[in-house]
């Protein structure tokens, strides 16, 4: 049970909906994936992710979030794969009612594997609404271990599903579903 955003009553997370969101696994040609450390929670690493705006498709939202969060525009990426289902996670009890103005119990996410065709210099965390303090390329296994515990099951599922795409496209080959 969490406390509502006003600090008053107790919320039952089971009565709250999931926030519709997307996540982006950005992969380089070495088969490494992008993770970044949150500005507001030092030590908390994650991949770009965020809410789906009204009237926006999950694919559109994933591209928008990538540009908003790390400055990488759609011209520098190619969607190589999409996770076939929505995945959900619940916030820990101590965060329910404190984040997202107490409207959501967690997130319902659609994930995309995006091949990065740019250079590291194209990644820009110094944007108007910065969310991250630093970033790095890591193996999928390192990504899972770096993520906050309540999101690890989603990252395991997503990276396991995308693993064959990543394994086939290392060593400078173009990451693409068709190859």
C-alpha positions as CSV (number, residue, x, y, z in Angstrom):
1,X,0.0,0.0,0.0
2,X,1.2,3.5,-0.8
3,X,0.2,6.9,0.3
4,X,-1.5,9.2,-2.1
5,X,0.4,12.2,-3.6
6,X,-1.3,14.6,-1.2
7,X,0.2,12.7,1.8
8,X,-3.3,11.8,3.0
9,X,-5.0,8.5,2.4
10,X,-3.7,5.1,1.7
11,X,-3.8,3.9,-1.9
12,X,-4.5,0.3,-2.8
13,X,-2.2,-0.3,-5.9
14,X,-4.5,-3.0,-7.2
15,X,-7.2,-0.3,-7.9
16,X,-4.8,1.8,-10.1
17,X,-4.2,1.3,-13.8
18,X,-0.9,0.8,-15.5
19,X,0.7,3.8,-17.3
20,X,1.0,3.0,-21.1
21,X,4.6,3.3,-22.1
22,X,7.3,2.3,-24.4
23,X,10.9,1.3,-24.0
24,X,13.8,1.4,-26.5
25,X,16.8,-1.0,-26.5
26,X,19.3,1.1,-28.5
27,X,22.0,-1.3,-29.8
28,X,25.3,-0.4,-31.5
29,X,27.1,-2.5,-34.1
30,X,29.1,-4.2,-31.4
31,X,26.0,-5.8,-29.9
32,X,26.2,-3.5,-26.9
33,X,23.1,-1.8,-25.5
34,X,22.7,1.8,-24.2
35,X,21.9,2.4,-20.6
36,X,21.9,5.8,-18.7
37,X,21.9,6.8,-15.1
38,X,18.9,8.8,-13.9
39,X,19.6,12.3,-12.7
40,X,17.0,12.1,-9.9
41,X,18.2,8.7,-8.6
42,X,21.9,8.3,-8.6
43,X,22.9,4.7,-9.2
44,X,19.6,3.9,-11.0
45,X,20.3,2.9,-14.6
46,X,17.8,2.3,-17.3
47,X,17.1,2.4,-21.0
48,X,15.2,5.2,-22.7
49,X,11.5,4.8,-21.9
50,X,8.4,6.9,-21.4
51,X,4.7,7.5,-21.8
52,X,2.6,7.2,-24.9
53,X,0.9,10.5,-25.8
54,X,-2.8,10.5,-26.8
55,X,-3.2,9.6,-30.5
56,X,0.4,8.3,-30.7
57,X,1.4,4.8,-31.8
58,X,3.9,2.9,-29.6
59,X,6.4,3.1,-32.5
60,X,6.0,6.9,-32.7
61,X,6.3,7.2,-28.9
62,X,9.5,5.1,-28.9
63,X,11.2,7.3,-31.5
64,X,10.0,10.5,-29.7
65,X,11.3,9.3,-26.3
66,X,14.7,8.4,-27.8
67,X,15.0,12.0,-29.2
68,X,13.6,13.7,-26.0
69,X,15.8,11.7,-23.6
70,X,19.1,11.3,-25.4
71,X,18.9,13.5,-28.5
72,X,18.9,10.6,-31.0
73,X,16.5,11.4,-33.8
74,X,14.7,8.9,-36.0
75,X,17.2,9.4,-38.8
76,X,19.9,7.7,-36.7
77,X,18.0,4.6,-35.8
78,X,16.2,1.7,-37.4
79,X,13.5,-0.3,-35.6
80,X,15.0,-3.8,-35.9
81,X,12.4,-5.7,-33.8
82,X,9.4,-5.3,-31.5
83,X,8.6,-7.3,-28.4
84,X,5.4,-9.1,-29.3
85,X,3.4,-8.4,-26.1
86,X,2.8,-5.7,-23.5
87,X,4.9,-6.1,-20.4
88,X,3.9,-4.8,-17.0
89,X,5.7,-4.0,-13.8
90,X,4.4,-2.7,-10.4
91,X,6.1,0.1,-8.5
92,X,7.5,-0.8,-5.1
93,X,4.9,0.0,-2.4
94,X,7.0,3.0,-1.1
95,X,6.7,4.7,-4.6
96,X,3.0,4.1,-5.3
97,X,1.2,7.4,-4.9
98,X,4.5,9.4,-5.0
99,X,5.4,9.2,-8.7
100,X,3.2,10.1,-11.6
101,X,0.9,12.1,-9.2
102,X,-0.4,8.9,-7.8
103,X,-2.3,7.9,-10.9
104,X,-0.6,4.7,-11.8
105,X,0.4,1.4,-10.1
106,X,3.3,0.8,-12.5
107,X,3.8,0.7,-16.3
108,X,2.5,-1.3,-19.2
109,X,5.3,-1.2,-21.7
110,X,5.9,-2.0,-25.4
111,X,9.6,-2.5,-26.2
112,X,11.5,-1.9,-29.4
113,X,15.0,-2.9,-30.5
114,X,16.6,0.0,-32.3
115,X,19.8,-0.2,-34.4
116,X,21.9,2.9,-33.8
117,X,23.5,4.1,-37.0
118,X,25.1,7.2,-35.5
119,X,28.3,8.0,-33.6
120,X,28.6,8.3,-29.8
121,X,28.9,12.1,-30.3
122,X,25.2,12.0,-31.5
123,X,24.1,11.0,-28.1
124,X,23.2,14.2,-26.1
125,X,22.1,14.1,-22.5
126,X,22.3,17.9,-22.2
127,X,18.8,18.6,-23.3
128,X,16.1,21.0,-21.9
129,X,14.5,18.4,-19.7
130,X,17.5,16.2,-18.9
131,X,16.7,12.9,-17.3
132,X,20.2,11.3,-17.3
133,X,23.6,12.2,-15.9
134,X,25.8,9.8,-17.8
135,X,25.5,6.8,-20.2
136,X,27.5,3.8,-21.4
137,X,27.3,0.8,-23.8
138,X,27.1,-2.5,-22.0
139,X,26.4,-6.1,-22.7
140,X,22.8,-7.2,-22.3
141,X,23.7,-9.1,-19.1
142,X,25.4,-6.0,-17.6
143,X,22.2,-4.0,-18.5
144,X,20.0,-6.4,-16.5
145,X,22.3,-6.3,-13.4
146,X,22.5,-2.5,-13.5
147,X,18.7,-1.9,-13.6
148,X,16.7,-1.2,-10.4
149,X,15.4,-4.6,-9.1
150,X,11.7,-3.9,-9.7
151,X,12.3,-3.6,-13.5
152,X,14.7,-6.5,-13.9
153,X,12.2,-9.1,-15.0
154,X,11.1,-6.9,-17.9
155,X,14.7,-6.2,-18.9
156,X,15.5,-10.0,-18.8
157,X,12.4,-10.8,-20.9
158,X,13.1,-8.1,-23.5
159,X,16.8,-8.7,-23.8
160,X,16.3,-12.5,-24.0
161,X,13.8,-12.0,-26.8
162,X,16.1,-9.5,-28.6
163,X,19.2,-11.6,-28.0
164,X,19.1,-13.5,-31.3
165,X,18.9,-10.2,-33.2
166,X,21.9,-8.8,-31.2
167,X,24.0,-12.0,-31.6
168,X,23.5,-12.1,-35.3
169,X,24.6,-8.5,-35.8
170,X,27.9,-7.9,-34.1
171,X,31.3,-7.0,-35.5
172,X,30.1,-4.1,-37.6
173,X,27.3,-5.8,-39.5
174,X,24.2,-3.7,-39.8
175,X,21.6,-4.6,-37.2
176,X,18.4,-5.3,-39.0
177,X,15.6,-7.8,-38.9
178,X,16.0,-8.6,-42.6
179,X,19.6,-9.6,-42.6
